Amino acid sequence: MKKVEAIIKPFKLDEVKEALQEVGLQGITVIEAKGFGRQKGHTELYRGAEYVVDFLPKVKIEVVIPDEMVEAAIEAIRKAAQTGRIGDGKIFVTNVEEVIRIRTGETGADAV
């Protein structure tokens, strides 16, 4: 099993969610986040005063899926989240050693 984490622009969340549902994902976790990468934030003007916005709003999506679904999930996220502009985000894939469903005690792929 793998854990796929994607950090994307907030306005792309619905498109990514729909794309993941189309490839057969059952559930996702969504976390509101703030951060910056190469774009290093930006400067804004508010009531005549200039200030730097270091951390930009982002959304972090997490899914735990069987190994055979990883490529389809990555491609779905990449296509749905891409705008072609800086700050589109990143996708991280890590190994998951164990999953346990709290309600039933199921483990492994059955718990996902």
MILOPA-976739 format. One record per atom (N, C-alpha, C, O): x negated, y, z negated; residue in three letters. Coordinates in steps of 0.001 Angstrom, whole numbers, plus 500000, padded with zeros to 6 digits. Layout:
REM MILOPA-976739
XYZAla/...
REM end
This chain:
REM MILOPA-976739
499167498816500000Met/500000500000500000Met/499124501246500000Met/497989501230499524Met/499673502315500540Lys/498962503585500623Lys/499849504699500089Lys/501077504642500159Lys/499181505713499554Lys/499868506940499171Lys/499473508002500181Lys/498290508289500360Lys/500455508580500833Val/500219509636501812Val/500690510936501174Val/501854511075500799Val/499764511886501057Glu/500079513202500518Glu/499880514217501630Glu/498864514204502325Glu/500849515086501789Ala/500746516127502814Ala/501033517471502174Ala/502004517625501433Ala/500182518441502465Ile/500405519812502016Ile/500757520605503260Ile/499963520713504194Ile/501972521162503256Ile/502504521813504458Ile/503086523180504117Ile/503202523548502948Ile/503447523919505153Lys/504133525192504975Lys/505582524910504538Lys/506215523989505055Lys/506098525692503597Pro/507436525410503050Pro/508555525358504084Pro/509464524539503951Pro/508518526204505106Phe/509610526228506071Phe/509632524998506981Phe/510581524807507743Phe/508590524161506906Lys/508539522945507712Lys/509064521715506952Lys/509102520620507514Lys/509463521880505699Leu/509865520746504869Leu/511018519944505469Leu/510944518717505527Leu/512069520607505911Asp/513227519881506449Asp/512865519076507694Asp/513321517946507864Asp/512044519662508561Glu/511627518949509770Glu/510798517711509426Glu/510968516653510032Glu/509903517852508449Val/509064516725508043Val/509921515641507392Val/509730514456507665Val/510850516031506545Lys/511735515071505886Lys/512525514266506920Lys/512620513043506821Lys/513084514953507903Glu/513852514264508945Glu/512957513341509764Glu/513370512233510109Glu/511747513773510079Ala/510823512943510855Ala/510451511685510084Ala/510354510608510672Ala/510241511803508776Leu/509913510631507957Leu/511099509676507849Leu/510913508459507844Leu/512302510208507765Gln/513488509348507730Gln/513650508589509045Gln/514078507435509051Gln/513310509231510148Glu/513417508577511457Glu/512468507396511602Glu/512778506445512320Glu/511295507439510922Val/510361506316511012Val/510627505265509937Val/509899504278509839Val/511679505477509122Gly/512108504449508186Gly/511699504623506740Gly/511828503685505953Gly/511208505794506364Leu/510858506006504961Leu/512110506147504113Leu/513075506798504511Leu/512083505529502938Gln/513246505522502059Gln/513273506723501113Gln/514343507269500846Gln/512123507138500607Gly/512118508227499645Gly/510818508993499674Gly/509767508457500025Gly/510906510263499296Ile/509723511105499220Ile/509788511925497929Ile/510858512127497356Ile/508642512380497496Thr/508554513310496378Thr/508057514631496925Thr/507108514669497708Thr/508697515717496513Val/508334517049496987Val/507975517915495783Val/508714517971494800Val/506842518582495874Ile/506351519437494790Ile/506042520807495385Ile/505356520909496402Ile/506550521857494748Glu/506186523206495177Glu/504778523488494683Glu/504442523199493535Glu/503960524053495555Ala/502562524282495209Ala/502114525639495733Ala/502802526262496542Ala/500959526088495264Lys/500323527294495783Lys/498871526955496040Lys/498271526178495297Lys/498302527528497081Gly/496910527248497370Gly/496423528038498561Gly/497155528825499160Gly/495163527804498887Phe/494612528416500096Phe/493503527533500612Phe/492887526774499863Phe/493260527642501897Gly/492178526922502540Gly/491331527926503279Gly/490863528907502701Gly/491136527682504542Arg/490297528579505335Arg/490888529967505499Arg/490158530934505716Arg/492222530072505395Gln/492827531387505613Gln/492566532333504442Gln/492747533541504590Gln/492148531823503290Lys/491723532616502133Lys/492740533656501681Lys/492347534710501182Lys/494022533394501837Gly/495027534352501399Gly/495106535541502352Gly/494598535484503472Gly/495744536610501903His/495855537802502733His/496152539012501859His/496457538877500673His/496062540194502455Thr/496327541447501740Thr/497719541939502092Thr/498117541911503257Thr/498469542395501076Glu/499802542941501299Glu/499891544337500713Glu/499108544712499840Glu/500848545095501202Leu/501094546436500706Leu/502426546419499969Leu/503443546029500541Leu/502432546841498696Tyr/503657546850497910Tyr/503745548188497186Tyr/502896548511496356Tyr/504775548960497507Arg/504989550275496910Arg/503735551146496981Arg/503358551809496015Arg/503116551124498130Gly/501954551966498368Gly/500639551432497835Gly/499585552021498074Gly/500692550324497116Ala/499459549749496567Ala/499107548485497322Ala/499971547659497614Ala/497838548343497634Glu/497357547159498323Glu/496963546105497300Glu/496313546424496304Glu/497344544862497531Tyr/496902543794496644Tyr/496662542532497446Tyr/497217542359498531Tyr/495835541653496910Val/495447540434497600Val/496291539274497093Val/496417539063495887Val/496863538528498023Val/497595537319497688Val/496621536161497910Val/496403535731499043Val/496039535663496819Asp/495050534595496915Asp/495696533242497212Asp/495208532474498041Asp/496795532969496525Phe/497428531659496644Phe/498719531793497437Phe/499622532545497070Phe/498783531048498530Leu/499948531082499401Leu/500899529947499030Leu/500454528886498591Leu/502199530159499202Pro/503152529091498877Pro/502996527915499833Pro/502889528092501047Pro/502985526723499272Lys/502881525482500037Lys/503856524472499445Lys/504418524696498373Lys/504052523375500140Val/504844522256499648Val/503990521010499764Val/503351520778500790Val/503979520207498707Lys/503235518943498722Lys/504251517806498771Lys/505153517722497937Lys/504090516943499753Ile/504961515775499923Ile/504140514535499602Ile/503005514401500059Ile/504713513628498817Glu/504039512371498494Glu/504951511210498845Glu/506139511219498525Glu/504379510202499512Val/505108508963499796Val/504176507787499571Val/502989507857499893Val/504708506713499023Val/503957505470498879Val/504622504470499814Val/505820504205499717Val/503817503921500724Ile/504370503084501786Ile/503489501863502030Ile/502313501851501665Ile/504071500833502651Pro/503259499674503038Pro/502228500078504098Pro/502443501023504856Pro/501112499351504140Asp/500022499668505069Asp/500484499780506521Asp/499979500620507267Asp/501432498948506925Glu/501844498949508330Glu/502643500192508733Glu/502841500426509925Glu/503104500989507771Met/503870502196508082Met/503021503468508070Met/503513504546508402Met/501755503344507691Val/500916504529507479Val/500752505357508750Val/500972506568508730Val/500371504725509842Glu/500132505486511078Glu/501386506202511551Glu/501312507355511974Glu/502540505540511488Ala/503795506166511918Ala/504138507355511018Ala/504591508391511506Ala/503927507213509723Ala/504220508301508788Ala/503294509488509021Ala/503743510634509027Ala/502014509224509212Ile/501049510303509453Ile/501410511057510727Ile/501412512288510746Ile/501711510328511774Glu/502054510976513046Glu/503343511786512921Glu/503442512876513485Glu/504322511270512197Ala/505586511992512000Ala/505339513300511243Ala/505866514347511619Ala/504543513236510187Ile/504236514442509414Ile/503464515435510272Ile/503789516622510304Ile/502451514948510962Arg/501608515833511760Arg/502405516572512827Arg/502260517784512991Arg/503241515843513547Lys/504023516480514616Lys/505050517458514064Lys/505233518540514621Lys/505725517092512972Ala/506778517944512431Ala/506226519180511726Ala/506874520226511725Ala/505043519078511127Ala/504494520188510340Ala/503640521140511158Ala/503324522235510693Ala/503263520750512359Gln/502311521542513143Gln/502963522783513745Gln/504000522699514403Gln/502330523947513506Thr/502742525186514164Thr/501664525663515120Thr/501921526491515995Thr/500438525131514951Gly/499328525557515781Gly/498590526756515219Gly/497632527246515817Gly/499047527230514055Arg/498386528382513429Arg/497641527937512178Arg/497894526863511632Arg/496725528779511739Ile/495944528465510542Ile/496879528279509349Ile/497892528968509228Ile/496527527341508471Gly/497330527092507277Gly/498402526041507448Gly/499273525913506587Gly/498367525276508543Asp/499369524228508755Asp/499307523149507678Asp/500325522517507395Asp/498153522922507075Gly/498071521987505959Gly/497125520835506192Gly/496330520830507132Gly/497231519860505310Lys/496367518680505340Lys/497186517449504993Lys/498245517540504370Lys/496671516286505412Ile/497253514994505049Ile/496141514171504412Ile/495042514069504957Ile/496434513585503257Phe/495484512739502544Phe/496076511346502406Phe/497266511205502126Phe/495259510313502600Val/495705508927502462Val/494799508240501446Val/493575508257501579Val/495415507636500430Thr/494653506922499404Thr/495267505549499171Thr/496439505318499468Thr/494459504646498636Asn/494944503310498294Asn/495752503354497006Asn/495451504122496093Asn/496789502514496948Val/497593502354495736Val/497423500916495283Val/497726499984496028Val/496947500737494081Glu/496685499392493579Glu/497936498692493075Glu/498079497482493254Glu/498843499430492449Glu/500030498798491884Glu/501181499784491820Glu/500981500979491605Glu/502393499270492009Val/503615500047491859Val/504549499226490988Val/504690498020491189Val/505184499869490029Ile/506119499181489147Ile/507393500007489072Ile/507348501196488755Ile/508532499380489363Arg/509826500058489223Arg/510228499956487754Arg/510358498854487219Arg/510421501075487115Ile/510702501106485683Ile/512021500402485365Ile/512087499632484407Ile/513068500652486146Arg/514397500109485853Arg/514424498595485844Arg/515011497996484944Arg/513791497952486842Thr/513907496497486997Thr/512645495736486654Thr/512695494527486427Thr/511515496422486612Gly/510244495736486377Gly/509634495142487635Gly/508599494479487564Gly/510268495373488806Glu/509711494895490072Glu/508334495501490274Glu/508067496617489829Glu/507454494758490952Thr/506112495249491203Thr/505776495146492698Thr/506474494484493466Thr/504700495812493078Gly/504223495732494455Gly/505168496357495448Gly/505856497330495140Gly/505200495794496646Ala/506026496347497741Ala/507511496336497395Ala/508255497188497881Ala/507961495399496571Asp/509363495353496175Asp/509763496585495375Asp/510923496996495407Asp/508823497170494667Ala/509099498351493841Ala/509157499632494644Ala/509713500631494185Ala/508591499614495835Val/508600500826496664Val/509962500944497304Val/510213501890498052Val/
REM end
